[in-house]
Amino acid sequence: MSTHTHNHSALIQVRHALWEGNFKGVVDFFRVHKGERDWERHFQRAVATVERHGGVAHLYFHTWEIDQQRDWDKLARVLEYAAGQKQLTRVTNGELFALCRARMADAV
């Protein structure tokens, strides 16, 4: 479950998911995220869902966007929240890629 650090409208969220063919993303936007536009709450809902059901909670951003939106405090809160969830496993993008690749190899 990916969250971009920008408050996108519901139309943008749904349109982007459909453009990618991510129909589960459309359903999850309403089922999991409750149509949430605020990226802080959106990511917190993703983390809570991943903690309960497994998966990946992915936060992505550009520092210039955080700076432009003056969201440094918000980013700090989100990272503190995620760090407080003890059942999560923290990995880098490279580590996640390696895990996925290994699982795909095992499935063959």
Secondary structure, DSSP 8 states (H G I E B T S, - for coil): -EEESS---HHHHHHHHHHTT-HHHHHHHHHTSTT---HHHHHHHHHHHHHHH----EEE--HHHHHHHT-HHHHHHHHHHHHT-TT-----HHHHHHHHHHHHHHH-
